[in-house]
């Protein structure tokens, strides 16, 4: 209960500064090139300029002024849970699923059924895929 109250107070204090928005999400990758290939080719994210301009960072536009930061390090966590995931909404789920099939890129439903799309109770269609480091990503049509 104490933890819940602390989180609620934190959220109240943050909202007192105005509307909160996501600035960026950082993802720890073991191989920057593989990560870049996945996020550029499979998800078709647009690479944006990053101030580091080094061999361990890559930044991508994920909309509404937010960015995805890939950061290479060899110490990537070994266990990943589907509950902890990034979610990207897209306007054409059928085209995205077809792209996955054309690439023979594995995807699954929330329950883990390979090649199946989940239709949630709210009508949103979703699939789950993993990036080269095993992080889960939800792709849905809640556009």
OpenMM code with the backbone's topology and positions (N, CA, C; nanometers):
from openmm import Vec3, app, unit

residues = "UNK UNK UNK UNK UNK UNK UNK UNK UNK UNK UNK UNK UNK UNK UNK UNK UNK UNK UNK UNK UNK UNK UNK UNK UNK UNK UNK UNK UNK UNK UNK UNK UNK UNK UNK UNK UNK UNK UNK UNK UNK UNK UNK UNK UNK UNK UNK UNK UNK UNK UNK UNK UNK UNK UNK UNK UNK UNK UNK UNK UNK UNK UNK UNK UNK UNK UNK UNK UNK UNK UNK UNK UNK UNK UNK UNK UNK UNK UNK UNK UNK UNK UNK UNK UNK UNK UNK UNK UNK UNK UNK UNK UNK UNK UNK UNK UNK UNK UNK UNK UNK UNK UNK UNK UNK UNK UNK UNK UNK UNK UNK UNK UNK UNK UNK UNK UNK UNK UNK UNK UNK UNK UNK UNK UNK UNK UNK UNK UNK UNK UNK UNK UNK UNK UNK UNK UNK UNK UNK UNK UNK UNK UNK".split()
positions = [
    Vec3(0.0823, -0.1186, 0.0000),
    Vec3(0.0000, 0.0000, 0.0000),
    Vec3(0.0871, 0.1254, 0.0000),
    Vec3(0.1958, 0.1205, 0.0793),
    Vec3(0.2856, 0.2347, 0.0864),
    Vec3(0.3456, 0.2642, -0.0510),
    Vec3(0.3800, 0.1573, -0.1250),
    Vec3(0.4370, 0.1732, -0.2593),
    Vec3(0.3353, 0.2394, -0.3525),
    Vec3(0.2091, 0.1977, -0.3449),
    Vec3(0.1035, 0.2540, -0.4285),
    Vec3(0.0832, 0.4027, -0.3988),
    Vec3(0.0841, 0.4389, -0.2709),
    Vec3(0.0688, 0.5797, -0.2317),
    Vec3(0.1872, 0.6612, -0.2840),
    Vec3(0.3083, 0.6069, -0.2746),
    Vec3(0.4280, 0.6763, -0.3238),
    Vec3(0.4175, 0.7013, -0.4742),
    Vec3(0.3744, 0.6007, -0.5487),
    Vec3(0.3588, 0.6161, -0.6940),
    Vec3(0.2523, 0.7202, -0.7252),
    Vec3(0.1401, 0.7166, -0.6536),
    Vec3(0.0333, 0.8146, -0.6760),
    Vec3(0.0827, 0.9564, -0.6488),
    Vec3(0.1579, 0.9746, -0.5410),
    Vec3(0.2126, 1.1071, -0.5099),
    Vec3(0.3108, 1.1535, -0.6160),
    Vec3(0.3914, 1.0616, -0.6675),
    Vec3(0.4853, 1.0950, -0.7740),
    Vec3(0.4103, 1.1410, -0.8985),
    Vec3(0.3055, 1.0690, -0.9358),
    Vec3(0.2273, 1.1067, -1.0540),
    Vec3(0.1594, 1.2417, -1.0356),
    Vec3(0.1052, 1.2664, -0.9166),
    Vec3(0.0417, 1.3959, -0.8892),
    Vec3(0.1450, 1.5073, -0.8989),
    Vec3(0.2636, 1.4844, -0.8422),
    Vec3(0.3661, 1.5894, -0.8474),
    Vec3(0.4147, 1.6115, -0.9908),
    Vec3(0.4246, 1.5070, -1.0702),
    Vec3(0.4671, 1.5229, -1.2096),
    Vec3(0.3636, 1.5990, -1.2912),
    Vec3(0.2357, 1.5687, -1.2693),
    Vec3(0.1322, 1.6359, -1.3464),
    Vec3(0.1162, 1.7820, -1.3066),
    Vec3(0.1666, 1.8188, -1.1904),
    Vec3(0.1585, 1.9596, -1.1515),
    Vec3(0.2507, 2.0463, -1.2376),
    Vec3(0.3429, 1.9852, -1.3093),
    Vec3(0.4317, 2.0584, -1.4006),
    Vec3(0.3715, 2.0721, -1.5397),
    Vec3(0.2554, 2.0153, -1.5628),
    Vec3(0.1921, 2.0194, -1.6942),
    Vec3(0.1795, 1.8800, -1.7531),
    Vec3(0.1346, 1.8734, -1.8764),
    Vec3(0.1141, 1.7455, -1.9437),
    Vec3(0.2473, 1.6733, -1.9625),
    Vec3(0.2518, 1.5492, -1.9239),
    Vec3(0.3720, 1.4667, -1.9404),
    Vec3(0.3655, 1.3983, -2.0759),
    Vec3(0.4784, 1.3889, -2.1441),
    Vec3(0.4855, 1.3140, -2.2691),
    Vec3(0.6107, 1.2282, -2.2664),
    Vec3(0.6103, 1.1255, -2.3449),
    Vec3(0.7271, 1.0396, -2.3556),
    Vec3(0.8313, 1.1118, -2.4399),
    Vec3(0.9513, 1.1275, -2.3861),
    Vec3(1.0613, 1.1883, -2.4592),
    Vec3(1.1332, 1.0826, -2.5405),
    Vec3(1.1751, 0.9743, -2.4734),
    Vec3(1.2388, 0.8646, -2.5452),
    Vec3(1.2285, 0.7363, -2.4649),
    Vec3(1.2496, 0.6272, -2.5341),
    Vec3(1.2597, 0.4955, -2.4738),
    Vec3(1.3972, 0.4436, -2.5126),
    Vec3(1.4732, 0.3955, -2.4158),
    Vec3(1.6063, 0.3414, -2.4435),
    Vec3(1.6001, 0.1891, -2.4398),
    Vec3(1.6596, 0.1275, -2.5400),
    Vec3(1.6642, -0.0180, -2.5483),
    Vec3(1.8103, -0.0608, -2.5540),
    Vec3(1.8448, -0.1525, -2.4682),
    Vec3(1.9791, -0.2070, -2.4546),
    Vec3(1.9966, -0.3170, -2.5602),
    Vec3(2.0888, -0.3015, -2.6540),
    Vec3(2.1119, -0.4020, -2.7582),
    Vec3(2.2538, -0.4570, -2.7482),
    Vec3(2.2709, -0.5835, -2.7854),
    Vec3(2.4036, -0.6450, -2.7790),
    Vec3(2.4851, -0.6190, -2.9048),
    Vec3(2.4176, -0.5932, -3.0159),
    Vec3(2.4847, -0.5676, -3.1435),
    Vec3(2.4102, -0.4532, -3.2116),
    Vec3(2.4710, -0.3359, -3.2165),
    Vec3(2.4032, -0.2181, -3.2705),
    Vec3(2.3601, -0.2385, -3.4151),
    Vec3(2.4435, -0.2987, -3.4966),
    Vec3(2.4110, -0.3202, -3.6393),
    Vec3(2.2859, -0.4066, -3.6527),
    Vec3(2.2794, -0.5175, -3.5795),
    Vec3(2.1611, -0.6041, -3.5843),
    Vec3(2.0371, -0.5297, -3.5355),
    Vec3(2.0525, -0.4530, -3.4279),
    Vec3(1.9404, -0.3749, -3.3759),
    Vec3(1.8925, -0.2729, -3.4773),
    Vec3(1.9871, -0.2030, -3.5408),
    Vec3(1.9520, -0.1025, -3.6418),
    Vec3(1.8813, -0.1677, -3.7602),
    Vec3(1.9323, -0.2815, -3.8054),
    Vec3(1.8682, -0.3529, -3.9169),
    Vec3(1.7240, -0.3871, -3.8827),
    Vec3(1.7012, -0.4359, -3.7610),
    Vec3(1.5657, -0.4722, -3.7195),
    Vec3(1.4739, -0.3506, -3.7143),
    Vec3(1.5136, -0.2465, -3.6429),
    Vec3(1.4248, -0.1318, -3.6244),
    Vec3(1.4060, -0.0509, -3.7529),
    Vec3(1.5047, -0.0513, -3.8417),
    Vec3(1.4909, 0.0199, -3.9700),
    Vec3(1.4195, -0.0653, -4.0744),
    Vec3(1.4582, -0.1915, -4.0875),
    Vec3(1.4044, -0.2749, -4.1950),
    Vec3(1.2726, -0.3420, -4.1588),
    Vec3(1.2657, -0.4031, -4.0425),
    Vec3(1.1445, -0.4754, -4.0037),
    Vec3(1.0352, -0.3786, -3.9595),
    Vec3(1.0686, -0.2855, -3.8686),
    Vec3(0.9680, -0.1907, -3.8206),
    Vec3(0.9609, -0.0643, -3.9051),
    Vec3(1.0596, -0.0428, -3.9892),
    Vec3(1.0648, 0.0708, -4.0815),
    Vec3(1.0614, 0.2056, -4.0086),
    Vec3(1.1332, 0.2126, -3.8961),
    Vec3(1.1456, 0.3393, -3.8255),
    Vec3(1.2491, 0.4260, -3.8958),
    Vec3(1.2277, 0.5571, -3.8890),
    Vec3(1.3190, 0.6527, -3.9516),
    Vec3(1.4293, 0.6908, -3.8524),
    Vec3(1.5537, 0.6711, -3.8962),
    Vec3(1.6694, 0.7083, -3.8132),
    Vec3(1.6766, 0.8607, -3.8060),
    Vec3(1.7062, 0.9106, -3.6863),
    Vec3(1.7215, 1.0541, -3.6674),
    Vec3(1.8620, 1.0817, -3.6133),
    Vec3(1.9017, 1.2066, -3.6215),
    Vec3(2.0344, 1.2451, -3.5738),
    Vec3(2.0434, 1.2266, -3.4230),
    Vec3(2.1567, 1.1710, -3.3792),
    Vec3(2.1805, 1.1626, -3.2362),
    Vec3(2.3069, 1.2415, -3.2036),
    Vec3(2.3095, 1.3063, -3.0891),
    Vec3(2.4218, 1.3939, -3.0565),
    Vec3(2.5512, 1.3194, -3.0261),
    Vec3(2.5421, 1.1892, -2.9954),
    Vec3(2.6623, 1.1144, -2.9614),
    Vec3(2.7469, 1.0846, -3.0851),
    Vec3(2.6777, 1.0487, -3.1955),
    Vec3(2.7462, 1.0194, -3.3212),
    Vec3(2.8651, 0.9257, -3.2968),
    Vec3(2.8368, 0.8155, -3.2286),
    Vec3(2.9420, 0.7183, -3.1990),
    Vec3(2.8975, 0.5798, -3.2453),
    Vec3(2.9708, 0.4797, -3.2105),
    Vec3(2.9422, 0.3442, -3.2584),
    Vec3(2.8529, 0.2643, -3.1643),
    Vec3(2.7953, 0.3271, -3.0605),
    Vec3(2.7109, 0.2516, -2.9680),
    Vec3(2.5698, 0.3069, -2.9539),
    Vec3(2.5362, 0.4142, -3.0261),
    Vec3(2.4015, 0.4731, -3.0183),
    Vec3(2.3381, 0.4826, -3.1568),
    Vec3(2.2063, 0.4668, -3.1603),
    Vec3(2.1270, 0.4978, -3.2796),
    Vec3(1.9911, 0.5451, -3.2299),
    Vec3(1.9413, 0.6536, -3.2886),
    Vec3(1.8135, 0.7105, -3.2473),
    Vec3(1.7136, 0.7022, -3.3614),
    Vec3(1.5858, 0.6770, -3.3252),
    Vec3(1.4778, 0.6635, -3.4228),
    Vec3(1.3562, 0.7446, -3.3797),
    Vec3(1.2887, 0.8012, -3.4774),
    Vec3(1.1647, 0.8749, -3.4543),
    Vec3(1.0523, 0.7744, -3.4325),
    Vec3(0.9800, 0.7868, -3.3207),
    Vec3(0.8644, 0.6997, -3.2978),
    Vec3(0.7354, 0.7815, -3.2873),
    Vec3(0.7391, 0.9055, -3.3360),
    Vec3(0.6183, 0.9865, -3.3448),
    Vec3(0.5950, 1.0779, -3.2260),
    Vec3(0.5214, 1.1836, -3.2518),
    Vec3(0.4813, 1.2798, -3.1495),
    Vec3(0.5992, 1.3368, -3.0708),
    Vec3(0.7126, 1.3542, -3.1369),
    Vec3(0.8295, 1.4108, -3.0718),
    Vec3(0.9054, 1.3146, -2.9825),
    Vec3(0.8699, 1.1878, -2.9862),
    Vec3(0.9369, 1.0870, -2.9047),
    Vec3(1.0374, 1.0089, -2.9886),
    Vec3(1.1370, 0.9534, -2.9209),
    Vec3(1.2420, 0.8792, -2.9906),
    Vec3(1.2681, 0.7456, -2.9221),
    Vec3(1.3215, 0.6550, -3.0008),
    Vec3(1.3709, 0.5274, -2.9506),
    Vec3(1.5222, 0.5350, -2.9586),
    Vec3(1.5897, 0.5095, -2.8475),
    Vec3(1.7363, 0.5118, -2.8439),
    Vec3(1.7873, 0.3690, -2.8294),
    Vec3(1.8654, 0.3235, -2.9252),
    Vec3(1.9342, 0.1955, -2.9116),
    Vec3(2.0709, 0.2256, -2.8526),
    Vec3(2.1091, 0.1490, -2.7518),
    Vec3(2.2384, 0.1674, -2.6869),
    Vec3(2.3058, 0.0313, -2.6770),
    Vec3(2.4198, 0.0174, -2.7437),
    Vec3(2.4894, -0.1103, -2.7445),
    Vec3(2.5708, -0.1313, -2.6179),
    Vec3(2.5571, -0.2510, -2.5628),
    Vec3(2.6374, -0.2944, -2.4488),
    Vec3(2.6312, -0.4457, -2.4469),
    Vec3(2.7368, -0.5077, -2.4071),
    Vec3(2.7416, -0.6546, -2.4059),
    Vec3(2.6632, -0.7151, -2.2901),
    Vec3(2.6223, -0.6360, -2.1925),
    Vec3(2.5543, -0.6873, -2.0740),
    Vec3(2.4019, -0.6819, -2.0862),
    Vec3(2.3479, -0.7379, -2.1933),
    Vec3(2.2030, -0.7393, -2.2137),
    Vec3(2.1413, -0.8432, -2.1196),
    Vec3(2.0328, -0.8078, -2.0499),
    Vec3(1.9671, -0.9060, -1.9619),
    Vec3(1.9271, -1.0310, -2.0401),
    Vec3(1.9418, -1.1474, -1.9794),
    Vec3(1.9152, -1.2720, -2.0509),
    Vec3(1.7683, -1.3128, -2.0497),
    Vec3(1.6918, -1.2752, -1.9473),
    Vec3(1.5508, -1.3131, -1.9408),
    Vec3(1.4620, -1.1952, -1.9774),
    Vec3(1.3704, -1.2195, -2.0705),
    Vec3(1.2763, -1.1164, -2.1116),
    Vec3(1.1344, -1.1707, -2.0973),
    Vec3(1.0458, -1.0897, -2.0457),
    Vec3(0.9069, -1.1277, -2.0283),
    Vec3(0.8211, -1.0516, -2.1294),
    Vec3(0.7232, -1.1182, -2.1842),
    Vec3(0.6316, -1.0535, -2.2786),
    Vec3(0.5519, -0.9424, -2.2097),
    Vec3(0.5324, -0.9533, -2.0783),
    Vec3(0.4599, -0.8509, -2.0052),
    Vec3(0.5335, -0.7164, -2.0151),
    Vec3(0.6666, -0.7185, -2.0152),
    Vec3(0.7471, -0.5978, -2.0339),
    Vec3(0.7736, -0.5834, -2.1837),
    Vec3(0.7070, -0.4892, -2.2475),
    Vec3(0.7202, -0.4760, -2.3924),
    Vec3(0.7029, -0.3314, -2.4366),
    Vec3(0.7532, -0.3031, -2.5556),
    Vec3(0.7250, -0.1769, -2.6235),
    Vec3(0.6051, -0.2027, -2.7123),
    Vec3(0.5244, -0.1021, -2.7353),
    Vec3(0.4097, -0.1184, -2.8241),
    Vec3(0.4109, -0.0082, -2.9282),
    Vec3(0.3953, -0.0482, -3.0542),
    Vec3(0.3833, 0.0452, -3.1652),
    Vec3(0.2480, 0.0235, -3.2315),
    Vec3(0.1729, 0.1312, -3.2508),
    Vec3(0.0447, 0.1234, -3.3220),
    Vec3(0.0671, 0.1625, -3.4669),
    Vec3(0.0032, 0.0889, -3.5557),
    Vec3(0.0195, 0.1109, -3.6991),
    Vec3(-0.1173, 0.1211, -3.7658),
    Vec3(-0.1275, 0.1934, -3.8777),
    Vec3(-0.2569, 0.2115, -3.9422),
    Vec3(-0.3035, 0.0912, -4.0245),
    Vec3(-0.2132, 0.0025, -4.0679),
    Vec3(-0.2515, -0.1091, -4.1547),
    Vec3(-0.1935, -0.2399, -4.1019),
    Vec3(-0.2675, -0.3022, -4.0123),
    Vec3(-0.2229, -0.4264, -3.9496),
    Vec3(-0.2074, -0.5386, -4.0515),
    Vec3(-0.3004, -0.5474, -4.1465),
    Vec3(-0.2927, -0.6542, -4.2470),
    Vec3(-0.1624, -0.6457, -4.3261),
    Vec3(-0.1230, -0.5245, -4.3648),
    Vec3(0.0013, -0.5070, -4.4403),
    Vec3(0.1218, -0.5433, -4.3550),
    Vec3(0.1187, -0.5070, -4.2264),
    Vec3(0.2309, -0.5393, -4.1387),
    Vec3(0.2435, -0.6898, -4.1205),
    Vec3(0.1315, -0.7578, -4.0973),
    Vec3(0.1330, -0.9035, -4.0808),
    Vec3(0.1834, -0.9693, -4.2093),
    Vec3(0.1389, -0.9186, -4.3232),
    Vec3(0.1860, -0.9748, -4.4505),
    Vec3(0.3368, -0.9547, -4.4659),
    Vec3(0.3871, -0.8390, -4.4225),
    Vec3(0.5317, -0.8127, -4.4253),
    Vec3(0.6066, -0.9144, -4.3388),
    Vec3(0.5513, -0.9463, -4.2217),
    Vec3(0.6146, -1.0462, -4.1352),
    Vec3(0.6172, -1.1821, -4.2044),
    Vec3(0.5055, -1.2173, -4.2678),
    Vec3(0.4983, -1.3460, -4.3391),
    Vec3(0.5953, -1.3476, -4.4566),
    Vec3(0.6011, -1.2381, -4.5342),
    Vec3(0.6918, -1.2309, -4.6491),
    Vec3(0.8374, -1.2469, -4.6064),
    Vec3(0.8710, -1.1964, -4.4876),
    Vec3(1.0077, -1.2051, -4.4353),
    Vec3(1.0314, -1.3351, -4.3594),
    Vec3(0.9271, -1.4152, -4.3434),
    Vec3(0.9326, -1.5341, -4.2572),
    Vec3(0.9777, -1.4953, -4.1165),
    Vec3(0.9315, -1.3767, -4.0730),
    Vec3(0.9673, -1.3271, -3.9408),
    Vec3(0.8617, -1.3761, -3.8421),
    Vec3(0.9034, -1.4463, -3.7375),
    Vec3(0.8049, -1.5045, -3.6453),
    Vec3(0.7274, -1.3995, -3.5655),
    Vec3(0.5985, -1.4242, -3.5535),
    Vec3(0.5131, -1.3427, -3.4675),
    Vec3(0.4139, -1.4352, -3.4004),
    Vec3(0.3535, -1.3851, -3.2941),
    Vec3(0.2590, -1.4682, -3.2206),
    Vec3(0.1538, -1.3831, -3.1521),
    Vec3(0.0520, -1.4504, -3.1034),
    Vec3(-0.0547, -1.3849, -3.0275),
    Vec3(-0.0076, -1.3643, -2.8835),
    Vec3(-0.0898, -1.2928, -2.8051),
    Vec3(-0.0584, -1.2720, -2.6639),
    Vec3(-0.0397, -1.4061, -2.5918),
    Vec3(-0.1198, -1.5060, -2.6303),
    Vec3(-0.1124, -1.6364, -2.5632),
    Vec3(0.0015, -1.7231, -2.6147),
    Vec3(0.0738, -1.6751, -2.7168),
    Vec3(0.1900, -1.7485, -2.7655),
    Vec3(0.1659, -1.8376, -2.8852),
    Vec3(0.0488, -1.8247, -2.9495),
    Vec3(0.0203, -1.9062, -3.0671),
    Vec3(0.0932, -1.8449, -3.1869),
    Vec3(0.1864, -1.9213, -3.2435),
    Vec3(0.2693, -1.8734, -3.3543),
    Vec3(0.1833, -1.8403, -3.4769),
    Vec3(0.2119, -1.7256, -3.5396),
    Vec3(0.1434, -1.6860, -3.6619),
    Vec3(-0.0007, -1.6412, -3.6435),
    Vec3(-0.0423, -1.6182, -3.5197),
    Vec3(-0.1812, -1.5793, -3.4934),
    Vec3(-0.1890, -1.4341, -3.4459),
    Vec3(-0.2942, -1.3660, -3.4891),
    Vec3(-0.3237, -1.2294, -3.4459),
    Vec3(-0.4268, -1.2367, -3.3342),
    Vec3(-0.4038, -1.1621, -3.2268),
    Vec3(-0.5003, -1.1543, -3.1172),
    Vec3(-0.5976, -1.0410, -3.1474),
    Vec3(-0.7270, -1.0679, -3.1311),
    Vec3(-0.8279, -0.9628, -3.1378),
    Vec3(-0.8748, -0.9411, -2.9949),
    Vec3(-0.8318, -0.8268, -2.9360),
    Vec3(-0.8667, -0.7983, -2.7977),
    Vec3(-1.0162, -0.7702, -2.7835),
    Vec3(-1.0655, -0.7728, -2.6613),
    Vec3(-1.2070, -0.7482, -2.6346),
    Vec3(-1.2500, -0.6076, -2.6767),
    Vec3(-1.1533, -0.5127, -2.6853),
    Vec3(-1.1871, -0.3777, -2.7288),
    Vec3(-1.1779, -0.3608, -2.8801),
    Vec3(-1.1558, -0.4722, -2.9523),
    Vec3(-1.1521, -0.4685, -3.0982),
    Vec3(-1.0153, -0.4416, -3.1581),
    Vec3(-0.9155, -0.4157, -3.0748),
    Vec3(-0.7807, -0.3897, -3.1240),
    Vec3(-0.7142, -0.5222, -3.1600),
    Vec3(-0.6521, -0.5271, -3.2795),
    Vec3(-0.5754, -0.6441, -3.3217),
    Vec3(-0.4301, -0.6232, -3.2823),
    Vec3(-0.3655, -0.7314, -3.2368),
    Vec3(-0.2274, -0.7192, -3.1930),
    Vec3(-0.1493, -0.8469, -3.2221),
    Vec3(-0.0193, -0.8271, -3.2441),
    Vec3(0.0738, -0.9394, -3.2511),
    Vec3(0.1942, -0.9038, -3.1655),
    Vec3(0.2735, -1.0032, -3.1352),
    Vec3(0.3977, -0.9836, -3.0605),
    Vec3(0.5132, -1.0405, -3.1403),
    Vec3(0.6216, -0.9634, -3.1448),
    Vec3(0.7447, -1.0065, -3.2104),
    Vec3(0.8600, -0.9781, -3.1146),
    Vec3(0.9750, -1.0369, -3.1441),
    Vec3(1.0937, -1.0100, -3.0637),
    Vec3(1.2016, -0.9492, -3.1502),
    Vec3(1.2747, -0.8537, -3.0919),
    Vec3(1.3879, -0.7955, -3.1637),
    Vec3(1.5075, -0.8901, -3.1522),
    Vec3(1.6206, -0.8586, -3.2151),
    Vec3(1.7346, -0.9509, -3.2127),
    Vec3(1.7880, -0.9839, -3.0729),
    Vec3(1.7597, -0.9006, -2.9729),
    Vec3(1.8028, -0.9304, -2.8364),
    Vec3(1.6937, -0.9958, -2.7526),
    Vec3(1.5811, -1.0285, -2.8146),
    Vec3(1.4747, -1.0989, -2.7451),
    Vec3(1.3735, -1.0114, -2.6741),
    Vec3(1.3838, -0.8777, -2.6900),
    Vec3(1.2843, -0.7907, -2.6293),
    Vec3(1.1522, -0.8047, -2.7034),
    Vec3(1.0437, -0.8060, -2.6289),
    Vec3(0.9112, -0.8196, -2.6874),
    Vec3(0.8583, -0.6846, -2.7336),
    Vec3(0.7947, -0.6857, -2.8501),
    Vec3(0.7271, -0.5681, -2.9033),
    Vec3(0.5854, -0.6072, -2.9413),
    Vec3(0.4911, -0.5277, -2.8966),
    Vec3(0.3527, -0.5441, -2.9406),
    Vec3(0.3323, -0.4522, -3.0592),
    Vec3(0.2709, -0.5027, -3.1630),
    Vec3(0.2307, -0.4216, -3.2769),
    Vec3(0.0787, -0.4308, -3.2825),
    Vec3(0.0111, -0.3143, -3.2804),
    Vec3(-0.1348, -0.3184, -3.2835),
    Vec3(-0.1904, -0.2129, -3.3766),
    Vec3(-0.3211, -0.2208, -3.4006),
    Vec3(-0.3869, -0.1268, -3.4917),
    Vec3(-0.4724, -0.0241, -3.4179),
    Vec3(-0.4346, 0.0068, -3.2942),
    Vec3(-0.5042, 0.1074, -3.2139),
    Vec3(-0.4538, 0.2452, -3.2525),
    Vec3(-0.4639, 0.2787, -3.3777),
    Vec3(-0.4041, 0.3990, -3.4372),
    Vec3(-0.4839, 0.5212, -3.4105),
] * unit.nanometer
topology = app.Topology()
chain = topology.addChain("A")
for resn in residues:
    res = topology.addResidue(resn, chain)
    for name in ("N", "CA", "C"):
        topology.addAtom(name, app.Element.getBySymbol(name[0]), res)
